[in-house]
Amino acid sequence: MLPARFDYVAASSVEEAIAAKAQGGDESRILAGGQSLLPMMKLRFATPANLIDINRIGGLDTIERHNGHLHIGALVRHADIAASGEVSGAVASAAPWIADPLVRNLGTMCGSVAHCDPEGDWNSVLLATGAEVIAQGPSGSRSIAIGDFVEDFFTNTLADDEMVVALHIPVPSGRSGGSYQKLERKVGDYATVGVAAHLELAGDGTISAAGVAMTSVAPINRKATGAEAVLVGNAPSAELFAEAGEAAAAAADPRDDVRGSARWKRRVVAAFTRRALAAAAEEAQA
Ligand SMILES: Cc1cc2nc3c(=O)[nH]c(=O)nc-3n(C[C@H](O)[C@H](O)[C@H](O)COP(=O)(O)OP(=O)(O)OC[C@H]3O[C@@H](n4cnc5c(N)ncnc54)[C@H](O)[C@@H]3O)c2cc1C
């Protein structure tokens, strides 16, 4: 199928993109990698009147560490993250699991986050690490906690005249580690189940902070707060991680579908949470 008619703007600056978005209101869409938007337009699930292409804007493709966080610009592709020496923990672990090489070469992390697909992997990583979305509008930029950014499936809390310019992922100063575990039916598929884990260790080796979040097992990527509460203040161990796995499974709300039964997916959540936590602890202790 062909997309419906649309107007096209190739913005040369963030300001120009925001002005075009403000003018078009909710009929406008930012075009980044196009790996989710264009298929939706071809199927006519999305029929934006205006497409604002941000691919020619300079300075949005940087990955850098400053002020205690990792800055990932709006034009950083999944493949850039997979190849970057700046990333570690759950971010580095998840990057090679996003889609396939073709999609990774074009799709952006910010686009994936803005898309709010509950089967998308990045929003679980951002929930586990406590990341923030940097949105820019006509009157400046603001920082939105990822948990407040995702409103519902395929719905974010950006205003019509705002765009995402970057993501900020905290880089802990002490010992930390993370992992993303994904079950997929075949290479390049969306997750049947995905679990992101992030751990920080205190001087005595106990867990001082923990993040666990799940993909494809709820209407939005879901933080397993019960599992996080089980972990904090305790020493890492297989028994503790098994307990956290059960807490995560209890928080999951999967559906029966072609990928498997809800009951089975809950067991996968428990097992993958254990694995993700064990890998995160190993990295933190190294
Ligand atoms: C075959 C296939 C397999 C895939 N498998 C996976 C997978 O396993 N895991 C996974 O996580 N994803 C997967 N994806 C999705 C892929 O990761 C997309 O790249 C990603 O979802 C969107 O990024 P994009 O840059 O292509 O965004 P686009 O398609 O350009 O945009 C997506 C949406 O986000 C909005 N948007 C984009 N950038 C911004 C911005 N800066 N500010 C505000 N709004 C913005 C757009 O307006 C649109 O609504 C797959 C896609 C395909 C085609």
The ligand as a MOL file (V3000), in Angstrom:
LIG
                    3D

  0  0  0     0  0            999 V3000
M  V30 BEGIN CTAB
M  V30 COUNTS 53 58 0 0 0
M  V30 BEGIN ATOM
M  V30 1 C 11.6560 -5.2460 10.6720 0
M  V30 2 C 11.7120 -4.4220 11.9220 0
M  V30 3 C 12.0960 -5.0430 13.1100 0
M  V30 4 C 12.1630 -4.3040 14.2920 0
M  V30 5 N 12.5430 -4.9510 15.4470 0
M  V30 6 C 12.6810 -4.2350 16.5830 0
M  V30 7 C 13.1410 -4.8540 17.7840 0
M  V30 8 O 13.4530 -6.0500 17.8370 0
M  V30 9 N 13.2400 -4.0790 18.8970 0
M  V30 10 C 12.9360 -2.7500 18.8800 0
M  V30 11 O 13.0590 -2.1090 19.9360 0
M  V30 12 N 12.5280 -2.1320 17.7630 0
M  V30 13 C 12.4010 -2.8250 16.6170 0
M  V30 14 N 11.9890 -2.1850 15.4650 0
M  V30 15 C 11.6920 -0.7320 15.5120 0
M  V30 16 C 12.9760 0.0680 15.2400 0
M  V30 17 O 13.8270 -0.0570 16.3730 0
M  V30 18 C 12.7300 1.5640 14.9650 0
M  V30 19 O 13.9210 2.0830 14.5370 0
M  V30 20 C 12.3180 2.4460 16.1280 0
M  V30 21 O 11.1560 1.9750 16.7130 0
M  V30 22 C 11.9750 3.8740 15.6860 0
M  V30 23 O 13.1070 4.6220 15.4440 0
M  V30 24 P 13.1710 5.5240 14.1110 0
M  V30 25 O 14.3290 6.4530 14.2750 0
M  V30 26 O 13.1550 4.6640 12.9240 0
M  V30 27 O 11.8290 6.3800 14.2530 0
M  V30 28 P 10.7440 6.7860 13.1610 0
M  V30 29 O 10.1900 5.5870 12.5030 0
M  V30 30 O 11.3010 7.8520 12.2850 0
M  V30 31 O 9.6490 7.4220 14.1440 0
M  V30 32 C 8.9100 6.6330 15.0280 0
M  V30 33 C 7.9570 7.5340 15.8130 0
M  V30 34 O 8.6960 8.3510 16.7320 0
M  V30 35 C 8.5410 9.7330 16.4000 0
M  V30 36 N 9.8580 10.3560 16.5420 0
M  V30 37 C 11.0180 9.9230 16.0110 0
M  V30 38 N 12.0390 10.6960 16.4240 0
M  V30 39 C 11.4940 11.6420 17.2070 0
M  V30 40 C 12.0310 12.7610 17.9280 0
M  V30 41 N 13.3460 13.0260 17.9110 0
M  V30 42 N 11.1890 13.5280 18.6560 0
M  V30 43 C 9.8570 13.2520 18.6730 0
M  V30 44 N 9.2790 12.2210 18.0230 0
M  V30 45 C 10.1050 11.4290 17.2950 0
M  V30 46 C 8.0070 9.7760 14.9670 0
M  V30 47 O 7.2670 10.9410 14.7150 0
M  V30 48 C 7.1540 8.5160 14.9460 0
M  V30 49 O 5.9140 8.7670 15.5460 0
M  V30 50 C 11.8940 -2.9090 14.2770 0
M  V30 51 C 11.5260 -2.2820 13.0810 0
M  V30 52 C 11.4410 -3.0310 11.9200 0
M  V30 53 C 11.0660 -2.3220 10.6350 0
M  V30 END ATOM
M  V30 BEGIN BOND
M  V30 1 1 1 2
M  V30 2 1 2 3
M  V30 3 2 2 52
M  V30 4 2 3 4
M  V30 5 1 4 5
M  V30 6 1 4 50
M  V30 7 2 5 6
M  V30 8 1 6 7
M  V30 9 1 6 13
M  V30 10 2 7 8
M  V30 11 1 7 9
M  V30 12 1 9 10
M  V30 13 2 10 11
M  V30 14 1 10 12
M  V30 15 2 12 13
M  V30 16 1 13 14
M  V30 17 1 14 15
M  V30 18 1 14 50
M  V30 19 1 15 16
M  V30 20 1 16 17
M  V30 21 1 16 18
M  V30 22 1 18 19
M  V30 23 1 18 20
M  V30 24 1 20 21
M  V30 25 1 20 22
M  V30 26 1 22 23
M  V30 27 1 23 24
M  V30 28 2 24 25
M  V30 29 1 24 26
M  V30 30 1 24 27
M  V30 31 1 27 28
M  V30 32 2 28 29
M  V30 33 1 28 30
M  V30 34 1 28 31
M  V30 35 1 31 32
M  V30 36 1 32 33
M  V30 37 1 33 34
M  V30 38 1 33 48
M  V30 39 1 34 35
M  V30 40 1 35 36
M  V30 41 1 35 46
M  V30 42 1 36 37
M  V30 43 1 36 45
M  V30 44 2 37 38
M  V30 45 1 38 39
M  V30 46 1 39 40
M  V30 47 2 39 45
M  V30 48 1 40 41
M  V30 49 2 40 42
M  V30 50 1 42 43
M  V30 51 2 43 44
M  V30 52 1 44 45
M  V30 53 1 46 47
M  V30 54 1 46 48
M  V30 55 1 48 49
M  V30 56 2 50 51
M  V30 57 1 51 52
M  V30 58 1 52 53
M  V30 END BOND
M  V30 END CTAB
M  END
